[in-house]
Amino acid sequence: MAWSIRGEFENRGWDDVAAWFDELARNSDFTRFQHMRDIVESVRTSHAADRLGVTTSMFDLCVVSLEAGTWYYETIRVASPSSLLPVRDGCCVLTFDGRKRRRQASHDWQEHPVEQAVPAFWAMVEDRFGITR
C-alpha cells in the first residue's frame, strides 16, 4: 500500500509532535508507541531537526526533507502500531514513497524490531534524503 502526501504539507514541527506523544502517553498505555517517541526525540536532539519536516496521520509520522524541494513527492512514513499499514507486534515499519520523475515511482517498505527503530529510521533518512544526524 503506497502512501504519500499530495498537495500541501503542513510541518507540525518536532516539538509539537513530541508534546502530542507525551500527552497521549500521560493519558493511556502508550508503551507500544515508545519507539515512535524515541525517533521523534532522536530528531529533536540531532543537528538535522531543521532539515526534516514532520506531520502526523493519526499516529503515523510522515517525514520529508525540507532541503530537497521534492517534499510533496518524497516521504518517509513511520507506521505506528495502530496504523492502517500492517505492523506486527514488536516491529517498526518504515516506508518510503518517491515520485521525483513522472511515471517513475520508488517505493520501499522495511520492517525492523522496535529496538532498531531509531537506527533504521536514520539509515533510511540518509539513504533517501542524504541527511545525517
N, CA, C and O atoms as a Tinker XYZ file with bonds, in Angstrom:
   532  protein
     1  N      0.845000   -1.175000    0.000000    73     2
     2  CA     0.000000    0.000000    0.000000    64     1     3
     3  C      0.892000    1.240000    0.000000    63     2     4     5
     4  O      1.556000    1.517000    0.999000    81     3
     5  N      0.917000    1.977000   -1.082000    73     3     6
     6  CA     1.724000    3.190000   -1.183000    64     5     7
     7  C      0.998000    4.340000   -0.503000    63     6     8     9
     8  O     -0.231000    4.409000   -0.515000    81     7
     9  N      1.759000    5.224000    0.078000    73     7    10
    10  CA     1.173000    6.366000    0.768000    64     9    11
    11  C      2.108000    7.538000    0.620000    63    10    12    13
    12  O      3.307000    7.406000    0.867000    81    11
    13  N      1.601000    8.658000    0.231000    73    11    14
    14  CA     2.416000    9.860000    0.159000    64    13    15
    15  C      1.528000   11.069000    0.387000    63    14    16    17
    16  O      0.301000   10.990000    0.331000    81    15
    17  N      2.173000   12.167000    0.642000    73    15    18
    18  CA     1.444000   13.425000    0.790000    64    17    19
    19  C      1.334000   14.055000   -0.587000    63    18    20    21
    20  O      2.314000   14.139000   -1.328000    81    19
    21  N      0.162000   14.483000   -0.908000    73    19    22
    22  CA    -0.045000   15.177000   -2.170000    64    21    23
    23  C     -0.539000   16.577000   -1.833000    63    22    24    25
    24  O     -1.295000   16.761000   -0.879000    81    23
    25  N     -0.119000   17.543000   -2.600000    73    23    26
    26  CA    -0.579000   18.906000   -2.349000    64    25    27
    27  C      0.158000   19.538000   -1.192000    63    26    28    29
    28  O      1.386000   19.491000   -1.129000    81    27
    29  N     -0.572000   20.115000   -0.296000    73    27    30
    30  CA     0.013000   20.867000    0.806000    64    29    31
    31  C      0.602000   19.957000    1.875000    63    30    32    33
    32  O      0.035000   18.918000    2.214000    81    31
    33  N      1.741000   20.365000    2.392000    73    31    34
    34  CA     2.354000   19.695000    3.536000    64    33    35
    35  C      2.504000   20.744000    4.621000    63    34    36    37
    36  O      3.196000   21.744000    4.433000    81    35
    37  N      1.863000   20.520000    5.744000    73    35    38
    38  CA     1.972000   21.457000    6.854000    64    37    39
    39  C      2.882000   20.853000    7.915000    63    38    40    41
    40  O      2.517000   19.886000    8.583000    81    39
    41  N      4.048000   21.423000    8.060000    73    39    42
    42  CA     5.038000   20.943000    9.018000    64    41    43
    43  C      4.566000   21.256000   10.430000    63    42    44    45
    44  O      4.478000   22.423000   10.811000    81    43
    45  N      4.263000   20.224000   11.206000    73    43    46
    46  CA     3.836000   20.427000   12.600000    64    45    47
    47  C      4.992000   20.835000   13.481000    63    46    48    49
    48  O      4.810000   21.545000   14.470000    81    47
    49  N      6.173000   20.390000   13.125000    73    47    50
    50  CA     7.347000   20.664000   13.945000    64    49    51
    51  C      7.580000   19.541000   14.939000    63    50    52    53
    52  O      6.635000   18.965000   15.477000    81    51
    53  N      8.837000   19.238000   15.175000    73    51    54
    54  CA     9.223000   18.122000   16.035000    64    53    55
    55  C      8.816000   18.337000   17.486000    63    54    56    57
    56  O      8.438000   17.385000   18.169000    81    55
    57  N      8.889000   19.583000   17.968000    73    55    58
    58  CA     8.497000   19.856000   19.355000    64    57    59
    59  C      7.003000   19.622000   19.565000    63    58    60    61
    60  O      6.598000   19.077000   20.591000    81    59
    61  N      6.187000   20.032000   18.598000    73    59    62
    62  CA     4.748000   19.837000   18.688000    64    61    63
    63  C      4.394000   18.348000   18.680000    63    62    64    65
    64  O      3.554000   17.903000   19.462000    81    63
    65  N      5.030000   17.586000   17.803000    73    63    66
    66  CA     4.759000   16.146000   17.737000    64    65    67
    67  C      5.210000   15.469000   19.033000    63    66    68    69
    68  O      4.519000   14.588000   19.544000    81    67
    69  N      6.359000   15.876000   19.563000    73    67    70
    70  CA     6.843000   15.306000   20.824000    64    69    71
    71  C      5.857000   15.602000   21.957000    63    70    72    73
    72  O      5.554000   14.716000   22.756000    81    71
    73  N      5.360000   16.824000   22.034000    73    71    74
    74  CA     4.402000   17.189000   23.077000    64    73    75
    75  C      3.105000   16.395000   22.931000    63    74    76    77
    76  O      2.504000   15.989000   23.926000    81    75
    77  N      2.681000   16.177000   21.693000    73    75    78
    78  CA     1.459000   15.401000   21.446000    64    77    79
    79  C      1.639000   13.954000   21.902000    63    78    80    81
    80  O      0.762000   13.400000   22.564000    81    79
    81  N      2.781000   13.335000   21.547000    73    79    82
    82  CA     3.054000   11.969000   22.002000    64    81    83
    83  C      3.142000   11.907000   23.527000    63    82    84    85
    84  O      2.660000   10.952000   24.136000    81    83
    85  N      3.749000   12.911000   24.143000    73    83    86
    86  CA     3.835000   12.940000   25.611000    64    85    87
    87  C      2.447000   13.008000   26.235000    63    86    88    89
    88  O      2.179000   12.341000   27.234000    81    87
    89  N      1.572000   13.807000   25.651000    73    87    90
    90  CA     0.200000   13.915000   26.157000    64    89    91
    91  C     -0.538000   12.582000   26.013000    63    90    92    93
    92  O     -1.246000   12.160000   26.927000    81    91
    93  N     -0.374000   11.935000   24.888000    73    91    94
    94  CA    -1.005000   10.628000   24.697000    64    93    95
    95  C     -0.476000    9.619000   25.712000    63    94    96    97
    96  O     -1.235000    8.810000   26.245000    81    95
    97  N      0.817000    9.672000   25.972000    73    95    98
    98  CA     1.430000    8.730000   26.925000    64    97    99
    99  C      0.907000    8.955000   28.343000    63    98   100   101
   100  O      0.761000    8.001000   29.106000    81    99
   101  N      0.623000   10.210000   28.701000    73    99   102
   102  CA     0.097000   10.507000   30.041000    64   101   103
   103  C     -1.321000    9.977000   30.226000    63   102   104   105
   104  O     -1.725000    9.642000   31.340000    81   103
   105  N     -2.067000    9.902000   29.143000    73   103   106
   106  CA    -3.482000    9.555000   29.232000    64   105   107
   107  C     -3.815000    8.120000   28.835000    63   106   108   109
   108  O     -4.985000    7.739000   28.846000    81   107
   109  N     -2.820000    7.325000   28.488000    73   107   110
   110  CA    -3.103000    5.948000   28.088000    64   109   111
   111  C     -1.826000    5.113000   28.173000    63   110   112   113
   112  O     -0.733000    5.630000   28.402000    81   111
   113  N     -1.999000    3.820000   27.984000    73   111   114
   114  CA    -0.842000    2.934000   27.908000    64   113   115
   115  C     -0.244000    3.089000   26.512000    63   114   116   117
   116  O     -0.760000    2.540000   25.539000    81   115
   117  N      0.811000    3.816000   26.432000    73   115   118
   118  CA     1.410000    4.185000   25.148000    64   117   119
   119  C      2.722000    3.433000   24.925000    63   118   120   121
   120  O      3.519000    3.824000   24.073000    81   119
   121  N      2.949000    2.373000   25.671000    73   119   122
   122  CA     4.234000    1.673000   25.585000    64   121   123
   123  C      4.496000    1.095000   24.199000    63   122   124   125
   124  O      5.648000    1.008000   23.775000    81   123
   125  N      3.450000    0.702000   23.494000    73   123   126
   126  CA     3.644000    0.170000   22.134000    64   125   127
   127  C      4.171000    1.233000   21.178000    63   126   128   129
   128  O      4.690000    0.904000   20.111000    81   127
   129  N      4.044000    2.503000   21.549000    73   127   130
   130  CA     4.469000    3.612000   20.696000    64   129   131
   131  C      5.824000    4.182000   21.111000    63   130   132   133
   132  O      6.276000    5.171000   20.533000    81   131
   133  N      6.470000    3.585000   22.089000    73   131   134
   134  CA     7.710000    4.151000   22.611000    64   133   135
   135  C      8.759000    4.354000   21.518000    63   134   136   137
   136  O      9.473000    5.357000   21.534000    81   135
   137  N      8.864000    3.432000   20.583000    73   135   138
   138  CA     9.855000    3.582000   19.512000    64   137   139
   139  C      9.567000    4.814000   18.648000    63   138   140   141
   140  O     10.492000    5.422000   18.109000    81   139
   141  N      8.302000    5.180000   18.516000    73   139   142
   142  CA     7.947000    6.383000   17.766000    64   141   143
   143  C      8.414000    7.624000   18.532000    63   142   144   145
   144  O      8.977000    8.551000   17.951000    81   143
   145  N      8.173000    7.624000   19.830000    73   143   146
   146  CA     8.661000    8.730000   20.667000    64   145   147
   147  C     10.184000    8.796000   20.616000    63   146   148   149
   148  O     10.753000    9.887000   20.596000    81   147
   149  N     10.846000    7.649000   20.594000    73   147   150
   150  CA    12.307000    7.612000   20.523000    64   149   151
   151  C     12.814000    8.216000   19.205000    63   150   152   153
   152  O     13.814000    8.934000   19.192000    81   151
   153  N     12.123000    7.924000   18.107000    73   151   154
   154  CA    12.508000    8.509000   16.818000    64   153   155
   155  C     12.353000   10.027000   16.866000    63   154   156   157
   156  O     13.249000   10.757000   16.442000    81   155
   157  N     11.231000   10.497000   17.377000    73   155   158
   158  CA    10.994000   11.943000   17.469000    64   157   159
   159  C     12.077000   12.599000   18.322000    63   158   160   161
   160  O     12.619000   13.639000   17.948000    81   159
   161  N     12.387000   11.999000   19.454000    73   159   162
   162  CA    13.408000   12.574000   20.333000    64   161   163
   163  C     14.785000   12.562000   19.673000    63   162   164   165
   164  O     15.567000   13.495000   19.854000    81   163
   165  N     15.083000   11.516000   18.912000    73   163   166
   166  CA    16.389000   11.459000   18.240000    64   165   167
   167  C     16.526000   12.566000   17.205000    63   166   168   169
   168  O     17.621000   13.091000   17.002000    81   167
   169  N     15.431000   12.925000   16.552000    73   167   170
   170  CA    15.480000   14.027000   15.590000    64   169   171
   171  C     15.600000   15.357000   16.330000    63   170   172   173
   172  O     16.385000   16.219000   15.936000    81   171
   173  N     14.832000   15.524000   17.389000    73   171   174
   174  CA    14.874000   16.781000   18.156000    64   173   175
   175  C     16.271000   17.077000   18.679000    63   174   176   177
   176  O     16.663000   18.242000   18.753000    81   175
   177  N     17.026000   16.056000   19.039000    73   175   178
   178  CA    18.354000   16.255000   19.613000    64   177   179
   179  C     19.466000   16.149000   18.571000    63   178   180   181
   180  O     20.648000   16.186000   18.911000    81   179
   181  N     19.083000   16.017000   17.317000    73   179   182
   182  CA    20.081000   15.902000   16.247000    64   181   183
   183  C     20.386000   17.279000   15.658000    63   182   184   185
   184  O     19.777000   18.287000   16.017000    81   183
   185  N     21.345000   17.280000   14.746000    73   183   186
   186  CA    21.662000   18.501000   14.001000    64   185   187
   187  C     20.802000   18.614000   12.746000    63   186   188   189
   188  O     20.986000   19.531000   11.946000    81   187
   189  N     19.876000   17.695000   12.574000    73   187   190
   190  CA    19.068000   17.657000   11.354000    64   189   191
   191  C     17.622000   18.077000   11.567000    63   190   192   193
   192  O     16.838000   18.055000   10.619000    81   191
   193  N     17.249000   18.456000   12.774000    73   191   194
   194  CA    15.846000   18.761000   13.071000    64   193   195
   195  C     15.281000   19.861000   12.177000    63   194   196   197
   196  O     14.111000   19.804000   11.799000    81   195
   197  N     16.084000   20.852000   11.836000    73   195   198
   198  CA    15.594000   21.940000   10.990000    64   197   199
   199  C     15.652000   21.597000    9.503000    63   198   200   201
   200  O     15.249000   22.399000    8.661000    81   199
   201  N     16.153000   20.408000    9.184000    73   199   202
   202  CA    16.251000   19.969000    7.791000    64   201   203
   203  C     15.172000   18.951000    7.431000    63   202   204   205
   204  O     14.992000   18.610000    6.262000    81   203
   205  N     14.455000   18.469000    8.451000    73   203   206
   206  CA    13.408000   17.469000    8.250000    64   205   207
   207  C     12.074000   18.009000    8.736000    63   206   208   209
   208  O     11.962000   18.487000    9.865000    81   207
   209  N     11.076000   17.933000    7.889000    73   207   210
   210  CA     9.734000   18.326000    8.277000    64   209   211
   211  C      8.967000   17.108000    8.747000    63   210   212   213
   212  O      9.260000   15.982000    8.343000    81   211
   213  N      7.983000   17.337000    9.600000    73   211   214
   214  CA     7.188000   16.227000   10.132000    64   213   215
   215  C      5.733000   16.634000   10.262000    63   214   216   217
   216  O      5.411000   17.771000   10.604000    81   215
   217  N      4.881000   15.696000    9.986000    73   215   218
   218  CA     3.473000   15.829000   10.288000    64   217   219
   219  C      2.991000   14.447000   10.707000    63   218   220   221
   220  O      3.749000   13.478000   10.653000    81   219
   221  N      1.752000   14.358000   11.117000    73   219   222
   222  CA     1.218000   13.076000   11.543000    64   221   223
   223  C     -0.049000   12.759000   10.766000    63   222   224   225
   224  O     -0.781000   13.648000   10.331000    81   223
   225  N     -0.279000   11.489000   10.610000    73   223   226
   226  CA    -1.521000   10.976000   10.050000    64   225   227
   227  C     -2.050000   10.036000   11.111000    63   226   228   229
   228  O     -1.633000    8.881000   11.195000    81   227
   229  N     -2.954000   10.524000   11.909000    73   227   230
   230  CA    -3.348000    9.845000   13.143000    64   229   231
   231  C     -2.077000    9.677000   13.980000    63   230   232   233
   232  O     -1.538000   10.670000   14.468000    81   231
   233  N     -1.590000    8.460000   14.156000    73   231   234
   234  CA    -0.396000    8.251000   14.971000    64   233   235
   235  C      0.856000    8.028000   14.133000    63   234   236   237
   236  O      1.955000    8.000000   14.687000    81   235
   237  N      0.731000    7.870000   12.829000    73   235   238
   238  CA     1.893000    7.682000   11.973000    64   237   239
   239  C      2.663000    8.992000   11.840000    63   238   240   241
   240  O      2.094000   10.080000   11.923000    81   239
   241  N      3.969000    8.859000   11.632000    73   239   242
   242  CA     4.799000   10.025000   11.342000    64   241   243
   243  C      5.039000   10.085000    9.844000    63   242   244   245
   244  O      5.268000    9.054000    9.210000    81   243
   245  N      4.992000   11.255000    9.285000    73   243   246
   246  CA     5.349000   11.468000    7.891000    64   245   247
   247  C      6.467000   12.490000    7.878000    63   246   248   249
   248  O      6.305000   13.613000    8.356000    81   247
   249  N      7.607000   12.093000    7.325000    73   247   250
   250  CA     8.813000   12.910000    7.369000    64   249   251
   251  C      9.239000   13.240000    5.946000    63   250   252   253
   252  O      9.230000   12.382000    5.064000    81   251
   253  N      9.608000   14.489000    5.741000    73   251   254
   254  CA    10.076000   14.950000    4.435000    64   253   255
   255  C     11.381000   15.727000    4.610000    63   254   256   257
   256  O     11.680000   16.235000    5.690000    81   255
   257  N     12.136000   15.806000    3.539000    73   255   258
   258  CA    13.322000   16.663000    3.536000    64   257   259
   259  C     12.877000   18.075000    3.190000    63   258   260   261
   260  O     12.228000   18.293000    2.167000    81   259
   261  N     13.222000   19.025000    4.032000    73   259   262
   262  CA    12.889000   20.420000    3.750000    64   261   263
   263  C     13.891000   21.048000    2.796000    63   262   264   265
   264  O     13.678000   22.162000    2.318000    81   263
   265  N     14.969000   20.352000    2.519000    73   263   266
   266  CA    16.010000   20.872000    1.634000    64   265   267
   267  C     15.817000   20.477000    0.181000    63   266   268   269
   268  O     16.215000   21.214000   -0.721000    81   267
   269  N     15.217000   19.340000   -0.050000    73   267   270
   270  CA    15.210000   18.754000   -1.388000    64   269   271
   271  C     14.294000   19.461000   -2.372000    63   270   272   273
   272  O     14.496000   19.351000   -3.581000    81   271
   273  N     13.304000   20.178000   -1.892000    73   271   274
   274  CA    12.362000   20.795000   -2.815000    64   273   275
   275  C     11.454000   19.769000   -3.474000    63   274   276   277
   276  O     10.727000   20.095000   -4.412000    81   275
   277  N     11.490000   18.543000   -2.996000    73   275   278
   278  CA    10.652000   17.479000   -3.567000    64   277   279
   279  C      9.710000   16.921000   -2.517000    63   278   280   281
   280  O      9.185000   15.819000   -2.678000    81   279
   281  N      9.492000   17.664000   -1.447000    73   279   282
   282  CA     8.764000   17.098000   -0.324000    64   281   283
   283  C      7.323000   16.768000   -0.611000    63   282   284   285
   284  O      6.725000   16.010000    0.153000    81   283
   285  N      6.733000   17.282000   -1.651000    73   283   286
   286  CA     5.391000   16.822000   -1.996000    64   285   287
   287  C      5.442000   15.384000   -2.499000    63   286   288   289
   288  O      4.441000   14.668000   -2.455000    81   287
   289  N      6.593000   14.973000   -2.969000    73   287   290
   290  CA     6.694000   13.716000   -3.696000    64   289   291
   291  C      7.562000   12.666000   -3.031000    63   290   292   293
   292  O      7.534000   11.508000   -3.447000    81   291
   293  N      8.326000   13.020000   -2.022000    73   291   294
   294  CA     9.194000   12.068000   -1.343000    64   293   295
   295  C      8.920000   12.094000    0.157000    63   294   296   297
   296  O      9.174000   13.091000    0.834000    81   295
   297  N      8.402000   10.992000    0.654000    73   295   298
   298  CA     8.034000   10.936000    2.063000    64   297   299
   299  C      8.508000    9.637000    2.692000    63   298   300   301
   300  O      8.496000    8.575000    2.069000    81   299
   301  N      8.921000    9.754000    3.934000    73   299   302
   302  CA     9.188000    8.582000    4.759000    64   301   303
   303  C      8.053000    8.521000    5.775000    63   302   304   305
   304  O      7.724000    9.511000    6.429000    81   303
   305  N      7.481000    7.365000    5.885000    73   303   306
   306  CA     6.392000    7.167000    6.845000    64   305   307
   307  C      6.843000    6.155000    7.892000    63   306   308   309
   308  O      7.340000    5.079000    7.561000    81   307
   309  N      6.664000    6.510000    9.137000    73   307   310
   310  CA     6.888000    5.587000   10.246000    64   309   311
   311  C      5.497000    5.161000   10.700000    63   310   312   313
   312  O      4.753000    5.938000   11.296000    81   311
   313  N      5.169000    3.917000   10.405000    73   311   314
   314  CA     3.833000    3.417000   10.724000    64   313   315
   315  C      3.749000    3.066000   12.204000    63   314   316   317
   316  O      4.623000    2.391000   12.748000    81   315
   317  N      2.703000    3.527000   12.831000    73   315   318
   318  CA     2.503000    3.244000   14.251000    64   317   319
   319  C      1.874000    1.859000   14.429000    63   318   320   321
   320  O      1.409000    1.262000   13.457000    81   319
   321  N      1.858000    1.348000   15.651000    73   319   322
   322  CA     1.207000    0.058000   15.893000    64   321   323
   323  C     -0.286000    0.052000   15.558000    63   322   324   325
   324  O     -0.864000   -1.018000   15.364000    81   323
   325  N     -0.914000    1.213000   15.487000    73   323   326
   326  CA    -2.342000    1.267000   15.148000    64   325   327
   327  C     -2.571000    1.791000   13.725000    63   326   328   329
   328  O     -3.659000    2.268000   13.404000    81   327
   329  N     -1.563000    1.702000   12.895000    73   327   330
   330  CA    -1.625000    2.198000   11.525000    64   329   331
   331  C     -2.561000    1.363000   10.656000    63   330   332   333
   332  O     -2.898000    0.228000   10.994000    81   331
   333  N     -2.967000    1.934000    9.551000    73   331   334
   334  CA    -3.696000    1.166000    8.547000    64   333   335
   335  C     -2.768000    0.187000    7.831000    63   334   336   337
   336  O     -3.224000   -0.812000    7.275000    81   335
   337  N     -1.473000    0.475000    7.847000    73   335   338
   338  CA    -0.497000   -0.479000    7.320000    64   337   339
   339  C     -0.360000   -1.639000    8.299000    63   338   340   341
   340  O     -0.501000   -1.442000    9.506000    81   339
   341  N     -0.095000   -2.824000    7.813000    73   339   342
   342  CA     0.097000   -3.949000    8.742000    64   341   343
   343  C      1.421000   -3.814000    9.497000    63   342   344   345
   344  O      2.489000   -3.748000    8.888000    81   343
   345  N      1.340000   -3.774000   10.818000    73   343   346
   346  CA     2.521000   -3.685000   11.673000    64   345   347
   347  C      2.423000   -4.808000   12.707000    63   346   348   349
   348  O      1.506000   -4.832000   13.527000    81   347
   349  N      3.374000   -5.729000   12.655000    73   347   350
   350  CA     3.363000   -6.836000   13.613000    64   349   351
   351  C      3.818000   -6.359000   14.983000    63   350   352   353
   352  O      4.600000   -5.415000   15.095000    81   351
   353  N      3.320000   -7.022000   16.029000    73   351   354
   354  CA     3.730000   -6.689000   17.390000    64   353   355
   355  C      5.241000   -6.769000   17.511000    63   354   356   357
   356  O      5.866000   -7.706000   17.013000    81   355
   357  N      5.823000   -5.783000   18.176000    73   355   358
   358  CA     7.270000   -5.762000   18.385000    64   357   359
   359  C      8.063000   -5.287000   17.188000    63   358   360   361
   360  O      9.291000   -5.373000   17.181000    81   359
   361  N      7.373000   -4.784000   16.171000    73   359   362
   362  CA     8.056000   -4.349000   14.948000    64   361   363
   363  C      7.763000   -2.887000   14.637000    63   362   364   365
   364  O      6.771000   -2.313000   15.087000    81   363
   365  N      8.653000   -2.320000   13.861000    73   363   366
   366  CA     8.522000   -0.965000   13.345000    64   365   367
   367  C      8.519000   -1.064000   11.823000    63   366   368   369
   368  O      9.370000   -1.735000   11.240000    81   367
   369  N      7.572000   -0.404000   11.186000    73   367   370
   370  CA     7.504000   -0.393000    9.730000    64   369   371
   371  C      7.823000    1.011000    9.234000    63   370   372   373
   372  O      7.226000    1.996000    9.667000    81   371
   373  N      8.779000    1.073000    8.313000    73   371   374
   374  CA     9.161000    2.317000    7.650000    64   373   375
   375  C      8.859000    2.156000    6.167000    63   374   376   377
   376  O      9.164000    1.123000    5.573000    81   375
   377  N      8.262000    3.176000    5.578000    73   375   378
   378  CA     8.048000    3.147000    4.136000    64   377   379
   379  C      8.601000    4.423000    3.527000    63   378   380   381
   380  O      8.634000    5.474000    4.168000    81   379
   381  N      9.028000    4.314000    2.292000    73   379   382
   382  CA     9.444000    5.478000    1.517000    64   381   383
   383  C      8.634000    5.457000    0.242000    63   382   384   385
   384  O      8.507000    4.421000   -0.412000    81   383
   385  N      8.094000    6.593000   -0.102000    73   383   386
   386  CA     7.366000    6.728000   -1.357000    64   385   387
   387  C      7.920000    7.952000   -2.063000    63   386   388   389
   388  O      7.873000    9.061000   -1.532000    81   387
   389  N      8.444000    7.747000   -3.260000    73   387   390
   390  CA     9.036000    8.851000   -4.002000    64   389   391
   391  C      8.548000    8.888000   -5.431000    63   390   392   393
   392  O      8.388000    7.856000   -6.082000    81   391
   393  N      8.318000   10.081000   -5.899000    73   391   394
   394  CA     7.891000   10.274000   -7.282000    64   393   395
   395  C      8.612000   11.494000   -7.860000    63   394   396   397
   396  O      7.976000   12.474000   -8.248000    81   395
   397  N      9.927000   11.425000   -7.911000    73   395   398
   398  CA    10.689000   12.570000   -8.425000    64   397   399
   399  C     10.388000   12.831000   -9.895000    63   398   400   401
   400  O     10.259000   13.980000  -10.319000    81   399
   401  N     10.278000   11.767000  -10.655000    73   399   402
   402  CA    10.038000   11.920000  -12.082000    64   401   403
   403  C      8.688000   11.315000  -12.437000    63   402   404   405
   404  O      8.253000   10.319000  -11.858000    81   403
   405  N      8.066000   11.926000  -13.371000    73   403   406
   406  CA     6.778000   11.420000  -13.829000    64   405   407
   407  C      6.903000    9.981000  -14.301000    63   406   408   409
   408  O      7.838000    9.636000  -15.024000    81   407
   409  N      5.993000    9.174000  -13.906000    73   407   410
   410  CA     5.908000    7.762000  -14.279000    64   409   411
   411  C      7.017000    6.899000  -13.701000    63   410   412   413
   412  O      7.070000    5.704000  -13.993000    81   411
   413  N      7.889000    7.456000  -12.905000    73   411   414
   414  CA     8.941000    6.670000  -12.260000    64   413   415
   415  C      8.738000    6.741000  -10.755000    63   414   416   417
   416  O      9.089000    7.734000  -10.117000    81   415
   417  N      8.181000    5.703000  -10.206000    73   415   418
   418  CA     7.896000    5.692000   -8.771000    64   417   419
   419  C      8.915000    4.833000   -8.047000    63   418   420   421
   420  O      9.464000    3.880000   -8.599000    81   419
   421  N      9.146000    5.192000   -6.818000    73   419   422
   422  CA    10.029000    4.423000   -5.959000    64   421   423
   423  C      9.283000    4.166000   -4.660000    63   422   424   425
   424  O      8.760000    5.087000   -4.033000    81   423
   425  N      9.243000    2.908000   -4.271000    73   423   426
   426  CA     8.566000    2.564000   -3.021000    64   425   427
   427  C      9.425000    1.552000   -2.285000    63   426   428   429
   428  O      9.880000    0.566000   -2.866000    81   427
   429  N      9.641000    1.802000   -1.013000    73   427   430
   430  CA    10.428000    0.902000   -0.179000    64   429   431
   431  C      9.634000    0.654000    1.093000    63   430   432   433
   432  O      9.081000    1.586000    1.679000    81   431
   433  N      9.578000   -0.588000    1.515000    73   431   434
   434  CA     8.875000   -0.987000    2.735000    64   433   435
   435  C      9.837000   -1.820000    3.555000    63   434   436   437
   436  O     10.362000   -2.823000    3.073000    81   435
   437  N     10.072000   -1.409000    4.797000    73   435   438
   438  CA    11.014000   -2.121000    5.663000    64   437   439
   439  C     10.359000   -2.400000    7.009000    63   438   440   441
   440  O      9.624000   -1.572000    7.549000    81   439
   441  N     10.644000   -3.585000    7.536000    73   439   442
   442  CA    10.186000   -3.940000    8.866000    64   441   443
   443  C     11.401000   -4.242000    9.726000    63   442   444   445
   444  O     12.299000   -4.977000    9.315000    81   443
   445  N     11.423000   -3.667000   10.928000    73   443   446
   446  CA    12.539000   -3.843000   11.859000    64   445   447
   447  C     11.977000   -4.096000   13.252000    63   446   448   449
   448  O     10.862000   -3.673000   13.555000    81   447
   449  N     12.742000   -4.786000   14.104000    73   447   450
   450  CA    12.337000   -4.864000   15.516000    64   449   451
   451  C     12.318000   -3.444000   16.100000    63   450   452   453
   452  O     13.119000   -2.598000   15.701000    81   451
   453  N     11.410000   -3.186000   17.040000    73   451   454
   454  CA    11.298000   -1.841000   17.605000    64   453   455
   455  C     12.614000   -1.372000   18.227000    63   454   456   457
   456  O     12.881000   -0.172000   18.277000    81   455
   457  N     13.431000   -2.307000   18.698000    73   455   458
   458  CA    14.728000   -1.928000   19.286000    64   457   459
   459  C     15.660000   -1.302000   18.245000    63   458   460   461
   460  O     16.613000   -0.612000   18.607000    81   459
   461  N     15.396000   -1.532000   16.972000    73   459   462
   462  CA    16.231000   -0.987000   15.896000    64   461   463
   463  C     15.546000    0.169000   15.165000    63   462   464   465
   464  O     16.021000    0.607000   14.118000    81   463
   465  N     14.445000    0.657000   15.705000    73   463   466
   466  CA    13.660000    1.682000   15.016000    64   465   467
   467  C     14.458000    2.954000   14.748000    63   466   468   469
   468  O     14.428000    3.477000   13.634000    81   467
   469  N     15.163000    3.454000   15.745000    73   467   470
   470  CA    15.901000    4.708000   15.574000    64   469   471
   471  C     17.023000    4.564000   14.545000    63   470   472   473
   472  O     17.084000    5.369000   13.616000    81   471
   473  N     17.922000    3.567000   14.669000    73   471   474
   474  CA    18.958000    3.451000   13.635000    64   473   475
   475  C     18.391000    3.144000   12.247000    63   474   476   477
   476  O     18.938000    3.609000   11.247000    81   475
   477  N     17.306000    2.372000   12.169000    73   475   478
   478  CA    16.696000    2.079000   10.864000    64   477   479
   479  C     16.111000    3.349000   10.246000    63   478   480   481
   480  O     16.223000    3.567000    9.039000    81   479
   481  N     15.489000    4.186000   11.078000    73   479   482
   482  CA    14.948000    5.457000   10.601000    64   481   483
   483  C     16.061000    6.328000   10.027000    63   482   484   485
   484  O     15.934000    6.851000    8.919000    81   483
   485  N     17.152000    6.485000   10.779000    73   483   486
   486  CA    18.247000    7.329000   10.312000    64   485   487
   487  C     18.920000    6.758000    9.071000    63   486   488   489
   488  O     19.372000    7.518000    8.215000    81   487
   489  N     18.995000    5.448000    8.959000    73   487   490
   490  CA    19.566000    4.834000    7.752000    64   489   491
   491  C     18.714000    5.179000    6.532000    63   490   492   493
   492  O     19.250000    5.467000    5.462000    81   491
   493  N     17.384000    5.151000    6.691000    73   491   494
   494  CA    16.515000    5.498000    5.568000    64   493   495
   495  C     16.601000    6.993000    5.249000    63   494   496   497
   496  O     16.614000    7.373000    4.079000    81   495
   497  N     16.658000    7.835000    6.269000    73   495   498
   498  CA    16.786000    9.275000    6.044000    64   497   499
   499  C     18.074000    9.578000    5.282000    63   498   500   501
   500  O     18.069000   10.370000    4.340000    81   499
   501  N     19.167000    8.952000    5.687000    73   499   502
   502  CA    20.436000    9.186000    4.993000    64   501   503
   503  C     20.388000    8.661000    3.564000    63   502   504   505
   504  O     20.833000    9.334000    2.635000    81   503
   505  N     19.849000    7.457000    3.390000    73   503   506
   506  CA    19.798000    6.853000    2.063000    64   505   507
   507  C     18.899000    7.635000    1.113000    63   506   508   509
   508  O     19.266000    7.856000   -0.041000    81   507
   509  N     17.740000    8.052000    1.577000    73   507   510
   510  CA    16.763000    8.686000    0.689000    64   509   511
   511  C     16.898000   10.200000    0.590000    63   510   512   513
   512  O     16.618000   10.779000   -0.459000    81   511
   513  N     17.325000   10.848000    1.673000    73   511   514
   514  CA    17.413000   12.306000    1.675000    64   513   515
   515  C     18.831000   12.830000    1.739000    63   514   516   517
   516  O     19.061000   14.019000    1.520000    81   515
   517  N     19.801000   11.950000    2.039000    73   515   518
   518  CA    21.186000   12.394000    2.169000    64   517   519
   519  C     21.421000   13.237000    3.413000    63   518   520   521
   520  O     22.360000   14.031000    3.452000    81   519
   521  N     20.591000   13.077000    4.417000    73   519   522
   522  CA    20.692000   13.856000    5.651000    64   521   523
   523  C     21.128000   12.926000    6.770000    63   522   524   525
   524  O     20.568000   11.846000    6.953000    81   523
   525  N     22.144000   13.364000    7.521000    73   523   526
   526  CA    22.625000   12.591000    8.672000    64   525   527
   527  C     22.375000   13.391000    9.946000    63   526   528   529
   528  O     22.070000   14.583000    9.926000    81   527
   529  N     22.521000   12.670000   11.052000    73   527   530
   530  CA    22.317000   13.314000   12.351000    64   529   531
   531  C     23.334000   14.389000   12.560000    63   530   532
   532  O     23.328000   15.050000   13.598000    81   531
